[in-house]
């Protein structure tokens, strides 16, 4: 297993992995299309990061950090291929994204999720995220917000 930074050749797999889980549980929303169709402009060019988990050289998971302000990033667009679930990929990506945020000088990571996504919420809690009440979300599906102080 290897964690690598975004490369242009991974643009389509970034969209595919996220579209797969979103459409399994919810529906794609305008904010999804912005970040998934234009990850360079929406995430990377604004000071964010996208990481990929490679298994045998193939991308099987991804996670993004969207810069919110000088000290805060949003953990977003975390997805693992259904064929690769159960291999600890989400935890590896989560730890790598936390390290990336620390290297970037962040003091806080924020995220939005949904309470029906029990495995995701368990992972976030294991990584140290705590439930908070944050600003209104642009996503209809978001019904829980969490943060991690670094």
Beta strands, then each sheet from edge to edge (+ up, - down):
strand 1: 2-5
strand 2: 49-55
strand 3: 58-69
strand 4: 72-80
strand 5: 108-113
strand 6: 130-132
strand 7: 144-149
sheet 1: 1+ 2- 3+ 4- 5- 7+ 6-
end
